[in-house]
């Protein structure tokens, strides 16, 4: 019987440190980089991994294309699981590749091709962490990682000569729309014309359609509103409550006939709202509001397509604009918004409040960072007391950074209407339960 050799864990730990020190030197300094590069290459070759693994100029897609077996290794690479003896060193080499390609973005100008390659590398990082593409998932820290990745992407977009890219249809077609890119397009759209403007609009339209499809699915899957039990159930076959009918008639069971005689039928309550509900969406279009503005504008258009929902849309900065005529088309709404400038919610309130005709049949969604006129709290309190369902939504910009005035956050919490933040599913659920 041959004795299995004892694995040298101390040597593995040293080799792992070499790989991670090499990663750190790449990211933060180059003083010891040549020696670490040589040591890193020796470790990778000893593991039987390709030297391209150490080259940040080689995308993860290219690496997997050349060495297909690595694709399976990269998936769920950073999740908690058992590894074979010596496997931690191999894992460290692969993890350092993902981290280097995603977080070491250099400086200077960025091309459309480089931006798209970074997005694909970020997608591989998401797969390695066991999350969705871009780093979003349901594990601790996923939201923080997603925010960091969004910030890096926003920086890359800013370093790209976007106007020149948009002026070249071939380059523009290489772009995949994202929140960071849409933010830049919305900020710069008034400086674009001709081919560049047409390409910008096409990208915005693509993004709107993609997000609308996701949100529409969420609306369809979210539980519907509370059943109105004051309305008698319709006595039709499709509403027959078979289980309850059998239970209530069990006393009529005839052992001799082996039959259940039914003298009363029971039906399910299915009646819901019959009076059209009014949804008033007020959106702060100042510079910090891009993410919330885009999502909520699209969400308003989806609810505008539902029966018995009357949707109104108001956007504001220092002036208020009634965008209700275009509420069914979020693309047109976004083209009419102007990012940046000051904030004065009182002008929006003056435009939105007269739209409240039946308070108890009205929901008002107010999307803002609430760094605004403090006198607005009086209006919010009055609207809440009147019976309107008031839903404040905090701002989230394209970099994932959320900022809400602490004074307003506390006041609205005390009012019983805390500011919604985080995933838009929370708002979808609130609206669906009220409107349907």
C-alpha positions as CSV (number, residue, x, y, z in Angstrom):
1,X,0.0,0.0,0.0
2,X,1.4,3.4,-1.1
3,X,1.2,6.2,1.5
4,X,-0.4,9.3,0.1
5,X,2.0,12.3,0.3
6,X,1.3,14.9,2.8
7,X,0.3,18.2,1.2
8,X,2.5,21.2,2.0
9,X,-0.1,23.7,3.2
10,X,2.6,26.2,4.2
11,X,4.0,26.3,0.7
12,X,0.4,26.8,-0.7
13,X,-0.1,29.7,1.7
14,X,3.2,31.3,0.4
15,X,2.2,30.9,-3.2
16,X,-1.2,32.4,-2.5
17,X,0.4,35.4,-0.9
18,X,2.6,35.8,-4.0
19,X,-0.4,36.0,-6.3
20,X,-2.3,38.4,-4.1
21,X,0.8,40.7,-3.5
22,X,1.2,40.8,-7.2
23,X,-2.5,41.9,-7.5
24,X,-2.0,44.6,-4.9
25,X,1.2,45.9,-6.6
26,X,-0.7,46.1,-9.9
27,X,-3.5,48.1,-8.3
28,X,-1.6,50.4,-6.0
29,X,2.1,50.6,-6.9
30,X,4.8,49.2,-9.0
31,X,7.9,49.3,-6.7
32,X,8.1,45.5,-6.3
33,X,6.1,44.6,-9.4
34,X,9.0,43.0,-11.6
35,X,9.9,40.5,-8.9
36,X,6.3,39.7,-8.1
37,X,5.6,39.3,-11.9
38,X,8.3,36.7,-12.2
39,X,7.2,34.9,-9.0
40,X,3.5,35.0,-10.1
41,X,4.5,33.6,-13.5
42,X,6.3,30.7,-11.8
43,X,3.3,29.9,-9.6
44,X,0.9,30.0,-12.6
45,X,3.0,27.8,-14.8
46,X,3.5,25.3,-11.8
47,X,-0.3,25.1,-11.6
48,X,-0.6,24.3,-15.3
49,X,-2.5,27.5,-16.0
50,X,-1.8,29.7,-19.0
51,X,0.4,32.8,-18.6
52,X,-2.3,34.9,-20.2
53,X,-4.1,34.6,-16.8
54,X,-1.7,37.3,-15.6
55,X,-2.2,39.7,-18.4
56,X,-5.0,42.3,-17.7
57,X,-5.0,43.1,-21.4
58,X,-6.5,39.7,-22.1
59,X,-10.2,39.7,-21.4
60,X,-11.8,36.9,-19.5
61,X,-13.9,36.1,-22.6
62,X,-10.8,35.6,-24.6
63,X,-9.2,33.5,-21.9
64,X,-12.2,31.2,-21.7
65,X,-12.4,31.0,-25.5
66,X,-8.8,29.8,-25.7
67,X,-9.1,27.5,-22.6
68,X,-12.8,26.5,-22.4
69,X,-12.3,24.4,-19.2
70,X,-11.6,27.6,-17.3
71,X,-15.2,28.7,-17.8
72,X,-16.6,26.1,-15.4
73,X,-13.9,26.9,-12.9
74,X,-14.7,30.6,-12.9
75,X,-18.4,30.1,-12.2
76,X,-19.1,30.2,-8.4
77,X,-15.4,30.6,-7.9
78,X,-15.7,32.9,-4.9
79,X,-18.6,31.1,-3.2
80,X,-18.1,29.0,-0.1
81,X,-17.3,25.4,-1.1
82,X,-14.8,22.7,-0.6
83,X,-11.5,22.7,-2.6
84,X,-9.1,19.9,-3.2
85,X,-5.6,20.0,-1.5
86,X,-3.7,22.7,-3.3
87,X,-6.9,24.0,-4.9
88,X,-6.8,27.3,-2.9
89,X,-3.7,28.4,-4.8
90,X,-5.4,27.7,-8.2
91,X,-8.4,29.5,-6.9
92,X,-6.3,32.5,-5.8
93,X,-4.8,32.7,-9.4
94,X,-8.3,32.8,-11.0
95,X,-9.7,35.2,-8.4
96,X,-6.8,37.6,-9.0
97,X,-7.5,37.5,-12.7
98,X,-11.2,38.6,-12.2
99,X,-10.3,41.3,-9.7
100,X,-7.4,42.7,-11.8
101,X,-9.5,42.9,-15.0
102,X,-12.4,44.5,-13.2
103,X,-10.8,46.9,-10.7
104,X,-7.6,47.9,-12.5
105,X,-8.9,50.2,-15.2
106,X,-6.0,52.5,-15.6
107,X,-6.4,56.1,-16.6
108,X,-6.8,58.1,-19.8
109,X,-9.3,57.8,-22.6
110,X,-11.5,54.8,-23.0
111,X,-12.9,53.4,-26.3
112,X,-16.3,51.9,-26.8
113,X,-14.7,48.5,-27.3
114,X,-12.8,48.8,-24.0
115,X,-16.0,49.8,-22.1
116,X,-17.8,46.7,-23.5
117,X,-14.9,44.4,-22.7
118,X,-15.0,45.7,-19.1
119,X,-18.7,45.1,-18.9
120,X,-18.2,41.5,-19.9
121,X,-15.4,41.1,-17.4
122,X,-17.6,42.5,-14.7
123,X,-20.2,39.9,-15.8
124,X,-17.6,37.2,-15.2
125,X,-16.9,38.6,-11.7
126,X,-20.7,38.3,-11.0
127,X,-20.6,34.7,-12.1
128,X,-17.6,34.0,-9.9
129,X,-19.4,35.5,-6.9
130,X,-22.5,33.4,-7.7
131,X,-24.6,36.5,-8.5
132,X,-26.3,38.0,-11.6
133,X,-24.2,39.8,-14.2
134,X,-22.9,43.0,-12.9
135,X,-22.6,41.8,-9.3
136,X,-26.2,42.0,-8.2
137,X,-27.5,39.1,-6.2
138,X,-28.8,38.1,-2.8
139,X,-25.7,37.5,-0.7
140,X,-24.3,39.8,2.0
141,X,-22.4,42.6,0.4
142,X,-23.9,42.2,-3.1
143,X,-25.5,45.7,-3.1
144,X,-22.1,47.2,-2.0
145,X,-20.3,45.4,-4.8
146,X,-22.9,46.4,-7.3
147,X,-22.5,50.1,-6.2
148,X,-18.7,49.9,-6.6
149,X,-19.0,48.4,-10.1
150,X,-21.5,51.0,-11.1
151,X,-19.1,53.7,-10.0
152,X,-16.3,52.2,-12.0
153,X,-18.5,52.0,-15.1
154,X,-19.6,55.6,-14.6
155,X,-16.0,56.6,-14.5
156,X,-15.2,54.7,-17.7
157,X,-18.1,56.3,-19.5
158,X,-16.9,59.8,-18.5
159,X,-13.4,58.9,-19.8
160,X,-14.9,58.0,-23.2
161,X,-15.2,60.6,-25.9
162,X,-18.9,59.9,-26.1
163,X,-19.8,62.5,-28.7
164,X,-17.2,61.2,-31.1
165,X,-18.4,57.6,-30.5
166,X,-22.0,58.6,-31.1
167,X,-21.1,60.4,-34.3
168,X,-19.8,57.1,-35.7
169,X,-22.6,54.6,-36.1
170,X,-20.2,51.6,-36.2
171,X,-18.7,52.6,-32.8
172,X,-22.1,53.5,-31.4
173,X,-23.4,50.0,-32.2
174,X,-20.7,48.6,-30.0
175,X,-22.2,50.2,-26.9
176,X,-24.5,48.4,-24.6
177,X,-26.9,50.7,-22.8
178,X,-26.6,50.9,-19.1
179,X,-27.7,53.3,-16.4
180,X,-24.3,55.1,-16.4
181,X,-24.4,55.5,-20.1
182,X,-28.0,56.7,-20.1
183,X,-27.2,59.3,-17.5
184,X,-24.4,60.7,-19.7
185,X,-26.7,60.7,-22.8
186,X,-29.5,62.5,-20.9
187,X,-27.0,65.1,-19.6
188,X,-25.5,65.7,-23.1
189,X,-28.5,65.3,-25.4
190,X,-29.0,69.0,-25.9
191,X,-25.4,69.2,-27.3
192,X,-26.0,66.5,-29.8
193,X,-27.3,66.7,-33.4
194,X,-27.6,64.7,-36.6
195,X,-26.2,61.1,-36.5
196,X,-24.9,61.5,-32.9
197,X,-28.4,62.5,-31.6
198,X,-30.1,59.7,-33.6
199,X,-27.6,57.1,-32.1
200,X,-28.2,58.5,-28.6
201,X,-31.9,58.2,-29.0
202,X,-31.6,54.6,-30.2
203,X,-29.5,53.7,-27.1
204,X,-32.0,55.4,-24.8
205,X,-34.9,53.6,-26.5
206,X,-33.1,50.2,-26.2
207,X,-32.5,50.8,-22.5
208,X,-36.1,51.9,-21.8
209,X,-37.5,48.8,-23.6
210,X,-35.1,46.4,-21.7
211,X,-36.0,47.9,-18.3
212,X,-39.7,48.1,-19.2
213,X,-39.7,44.4,-19.9
214,X,-38.1,43.6,-16.5
215,X,-40.5,45.9,-14.6
216,X,-43.5,44.6,-16.5
217,X,-42.6,41.1,-15.5
218,X,-42.3,42.2,-11.8
219,X,-45.7,43.9,-12.0
220,X,-47.3,40.8,-13.4
221,X,-45.7,38.5,-10.8
222,X,-46.4,40.8,-7.8
223,X,-49.5,39.8,-5.7
224,X,-52.6,41.8,-6.6
225,X,-54.5,44.1,-4.4
226,X,-56.8,43.3,-1.5
227,X,-60.1,41.6,-2.4
228,X,-63.2,43.7,-1.7
229,X,-65.3,41.5,0.4
230,X,-68.1,44.0,0.7
231,X,-69.1,42.9,-2.9
232,X,-71.0,39.6,-3.0
233,X,-69.2,36.9,-5.0
234,X,-70.4,36.3,-8.6
235,X,-72.3,33.0,-8.6
236,X,-70.6,31.5,-11.7
237,X,-68.9,28.1,-12.0
238,X,-65.4,29.6,-12.3
239,X,-65.8,31.2,-8.8
240,X,-67.1,28.0,-7.1
241,X,-65.2,27.3,-3.9
242,X,-65.3,23.5,-4.1
243,X,-63.4,22.7,-0.9
244,X,-65.5,25.0,1.2
245,X,-68.7,23.7,-0.4
246,X,-67.8,20.1,0.4
247,X,-66.8,21.0,4.0
248,X,-70.0,23.0,4.7
249,X,-72.2,20.2,3.4
250,X,-70.5,17.2,5.1
251,X,-73.5,16.8,7.4
252,X,-75.5,15.9,4.3
253,X,-73.4,12.8,3.6
254,X,-75.6,9.7,3.1
255,X,-73.8,6.4,4.1
256,X,-76.6,4.4,2.5
257,X,-76.4,6.1,-0.8
258,X,-72.6,6.8,-0.6
259,X,-73.4,10.3,-1.8
260,X,-73.0,13.9,-0.6
261,X,-76.1,15.9,-1.0
262,X,-75.4,19.6,-1.5
263,X,-78.0,22.1,-0.4
264,X,-75.8,25.2,-0.6
265,X,-73.0,26.3,-2.9
266,X,-70.1,28.6,-1.8
267,X,-68.3,30.9,-4.1
268,X,-64.9,32.7,-3.9
269,X,-64.7,36.5,-3.5
270,X,-63.0,37.9,-6.6
271,X,-64.3,41.4,-6.7
272,X,-61.7,44.2,-6.7
273,X,-61.6,47.9,-7.2
274,X,-64.3,49.2,-9.6
275,X,-63.6,53.0,-9.3
276,X,-60.6,54.2,-11.3
277,X,-57.7,54.9,-9.0
278,X,-55.4,57.9,-9.6
279,X,-51.6,57.6,-9.5
280,X,-49.7,60.8,-9.3
281,X,-45.9,60.4,-9.8
282,X,-43.7,63.5,-8.9
283,X,-40.1,63.2,-10.0
284,X,-37.2,65.4,-9.0
285,X,-35.1,65.7,-12.2
286,X,-32.1,67.3,-10.5
287,X,-28.7,65.7,-11.1
288,X,-28.8,63.1,-8.4
289,X,-32.1,61.4,-9.5
290,X,-31.2,59.5,-12.7
291,X,-31.7,55.9,-11.5
292,X,-35.0,56.5,-9.6
293,X,-36.3,58.9,-12.4
294,X,-35.7,56.4,-15.2
295,X,-37.2,53.4,-13.3
296,X,-40.2,55.2,-11.9
297,X,-41.0,56.9,-15.2
298,X,-41.0,53.5,-16.9
299,X,-43.1,52.1,-14.0
300,X,-45.6,54.9,-14.4
301,X,-46.0,54.0,-18.1
302,X,-46.7,50.4,-17.2
303,X,-49.4,51.2,-14.7
304,X,-50.8,53.7,-17.2
305,X,-51.5,50.7,-19.4
306,X,-53.5,48.9,-16.7
307,X,-57.4,49.2,-16.7
308,X,-58.9,51.6,-14.2
309,X,-55.7,53.4,-13.3
310,X,-55.4,57.1,-14.1
311,X,-51.7,58.1,-14.1
312,X,-50.3,61.6,-13.9
313,X,-46.6,62.5,-14.1
314,X,-44.9,65.7,-12.9
315,X,-41.2,66.4,-13.2
316,X,-39.5,69.3,-11.5
317,X,-36.2,71.1,-10.7
318,X,-36.8,74.8,-10.0
319,X,-39.8,74.6,-12.4
320,X,-42.5,72.0,-12.7
321,X,-43.5,70.3,-15.9
322,X,-46.7,68.2,-16.4
323,X,-45.6,65.2,-18.5
324,X,-49.0,63.4,-18.3
325,X,-49.7,63.6,-22.0
326,X,-46.5,61.4,-22.6
327,X,-46.8,59.2,-19.6
328,X,-47.5,56.1,-21.8
329,X,-44.1,56.6,-23.5
330,X,-41.2,56.8,-21.1
331,X,-38.8,57.4,-24.0
332,X,-40.5,60.6,-24.8
333,X,-40.7,61.6,-21.1
334,X,-36.9,61.1,-20.7
335,X,-36.2,63.2,-23.8
336,X,-38.2,66.0,-22.2
337,X,-36.3,66.0,-18.9
338,X,-33.3,68.1,-18.1
339,X,-30.8,66.8,-15.5
340,X,-29.1,69.1,-13.2
341,X,-30.0,72.5,-11.8
342,X,-31.7,73.4,-8.5
343,X,-34.6,71.8,-6.6
344,X,-37.9,73.4,-5.5
345,X,-40.5,70.9,-4.6
346,X,-43.1,73.6,-3.8
347,X,-43.6,74.3,-7.6
348,X,-44.2,70.6,-8.1
349,X,-46.7,70.4,-5.2
350,X,-48.6,73.4,-6.7
351,X,-49.0,71.5,-9.9
352,X,-49.7,68.0,-8.4
353,X,-52.0,68.9,-5.5
354,X,-55.0,70.0,-7.7
355,X,-54.9,66.6,-9.3
356,X,-56.2,65.0,-6.1
357,X,-59.9,64.7,-6.6
358,X,-60.7,61.7,-4.4
359,X,-58.0,61.4,-1.7
360,X,-58.8,57.9,-0.5
361,X,-58.6,56.7,-4.1
362,X,-55.3,58.4,-4.8
363,X,-51.7,57.4,-4.4
364,X,-48.9,60.0,-4.7
365,X,-45.3,58.8,-5.3
366,X,-42.7,61.5,-4.6
367,X,-39.2,60.6,-5.9
368,X,-36.5,62.8,-4.6
369,X,-33.4,63.1,-2.4
370,X,-35.5,65.5,-0.4
371,X,-32.7,68.2,-0.1
372,X,-35.5,70.7,-0.6
373,X,-37.6,73.4,0.9
374,X,-38.4,72.4,4.5
375,X,-41.9,73.8,4.2
376,X,-42.8,70.9,2.0
377,X,-43.2,68.7,5.1
378,X,-46.4,70.6,5.8
379,X,-47.8,69.7,2.4
380,X,-46.8,66.1,2.9
381,X,-48.5,66.0,6.3
382,X,-51.7,67.5,4.9
383,X,-51.8,65.1,1.9
384,X,-51.3,62.1,4.3
385,X,-54.0,63.3,6.6
386,X,-56.5,63.7,3.7
387,X,-56.4,60.0,3.0
388,X,-54.0,60.0,0.1
389,X,-51.6,57.1,0.1
390,X,-48.3,59.0,0.1
391,X,-45.1,57.0,-0.9
392,X,-41.8,58.9,-0.7
393,X,-39.0,57.2,-2.7
394,X,-35.3,58.1,-2.1
395,X,-32.9,58.9,-4.9
396,X,-30.4,56.4,-6.2
397,X,-28.0,57.6,-8.9
398,X,-26.2,55.5,-11.6
399,X,-23.2,54.9,-9.4
400,X,-25.4,53.2,-6.8
401,X,-25.0,56.1,-4.3
402,X,-28.1,56.9,-2.3
403,X,-28.6,60.2,-0.6
404,X,-31.6,61.4,1.3
405,X,-31.8,64.4,3.6
406,X,-31.7,63.0,7.1
407,X,-34.1,65.6,8.4
408,X,-36.7,64.6,5.9
409,X,-36.0,60.9,6.3
410,X,-36.8,61.2,10.1
411,X,-39.8,63.5,9.6
412,X,-41.4,61.1,7.0
413,X,-40.7,58.2,9.2
414,X,-42.4,59.9,12.1
415,X,-45.4,60.6,9.8
416,X,-45.7,56.9,9.1
417,X,-44.6,57.1,5.5
418,X,-40.9,56.1,5.6
419,X,-38.8,56.7,2.5
420,X,-38.6,53.6,0.3
421,X,-35.1,52.7,-0.7
422,X,-33.3,49.8,-2.2
423,X,-34.9,47.6,-4.9
424,X,-37.8,49.0,-6.9
425,X,-39.7,45.8,-6.2
426,X,-40.8,47.4,-2.9
427,X,-42.5,50.2,-4.9
428,X,-44.0,47.8,-7.3
429,X,-45.6,45.8,-4.5
430,X,-46.9,49.0,-2.8
431,X,-48.5,50.3,-6.0
432,X,-49.9,46.9,-7.1
433,X,-51.6,46.4,-3.8
434,X,-53.2,49.8,-3.8
435,X,-54.1,50.1,-7.5
436,X,-55.5,46.7,-8.4
